[in-house]
Amino acid sequence: MRPGQHRVLQGHPWVFHGEFRDLPADLAPGEIVEVADARGRLVGSGYLNPESSILVRILTRGERHPDPEWATAKLHAAITRRRQEMPDVTDLRLVHAEADGLPGFVLERMGGYAIVSPDTLGAQEVLLPWLLDEIRALGPEGVVLRAVSPSRQHEGLGLELRMLAGDPPRGPVEVHEEGVTYLVDLLSGQKTGHYFDQRRNRSRVGALSSGRRVLDVFSYTGGFALHAARGGASSVTAIDSSSDAVTALRRNAERNGVVIEAREENAFDALRTLSQARERFDLVVLDPPPFARGRAHLPAALRAYKEINLRAMRLLPPGGILSTASCSHAVSVEDFLGAVRAAAADAGFTGRVLGIHGADSDHPVRIEIPETDYLHCIELVKE
Ligand code: SAH
């Protein structure tokens, strides 16, 4: 590793290919290797994937060698912290990869099942075998391998969706979130999972919805829309371009006994049509997919954030609320605030910032790993 105040020396686990000076010729995928600094001092050990631009992800520091015992301790530390901090939450992310010291390894609990999502080769071939028995010992109905993240292609991995232990669920499982139930198809390849990171922001929208006309844009399976309806919204309209998501949203609305008007439509077009028709909503939620998948996409992403926020602002009467999110890893909270501010300037929107929030605490943010601070949700009221 090259000298200087290197981020890896400060606790960041990623070491990129180009950062190594002396690389052995025979690098085996999934091998545990030791990493030294420029002076030859041992930094730590991690797993290796020659296919990935992140050649090594550090697991342990100094002399400690990673092994199943080490991984088990990390797993239990992650679960114990959540039990203490979120004792009433039954469905949640139990392990959030790098942010919990287990790079690439995601574990969630939904409807009594354990769902493992390894995003890297090392998570799948090293950490998963070390942890599978421990996960089974947690007593889930079954363990599902749900390795469907598009980021796996950067690791040379395909997609996998199957049971690792136990019988498959007979139908969708129920995910409970503060009085709302989501039906989730664990084994369907369709995008009907559930994102836990917005839990707290959804519940905030639910609490703000009473008596309001609510518009949930990029609604997916109804994350925000269902909380708005439960919170006493006078009407709820949801927009998503995916027919699977809209179908799942309708099923969720029925399961929760609420009425939501779900439209399968491109959000950019829908927002334009609504503002041309001079429609008004008292609360608008914007929760788009990541517009920037890397720093190279940042300018285009910021233009897209500005665009949708500007359109959403035009739908709000005085007193109207905008809850707007970015989940792009490459977009900092300052970048995102800048885009929202530029939208406000163009829309002639003035108002108060009710809050700027991140992900719920089952998606911890680590100061030494900026990438863990990926979700930003800004709430504004028009005044
Ligand atoms: N708010 C949701 C999560 C949104 S995920 C929740 O709380 O669960 C982002 C969603 O945006 C996905 O469902 C995807 O289908 C949808 N989407 C992506 N591009 C879109 C577009 N151009 N117009 C409308 N929806 C879009």
Boltz pocket constraint, residues with backbone or C-beta under 6 A from the ligand:
constraints:
  - pocket:
      binder: B
      contacts: [[A, 195], [A, 198], [A, 217], [A, 218], [A, 219], [A, 220], [A, 221], [A, 222], [A, 223], [A, 224], [A, 239], [A, 240], [A, 241], [A, 242], [A, 245], [A, 265], [A, 266], [A, 267], [A, 268], [A, 287], [A, 288], [A, 289]]
      max_distance: 6.0
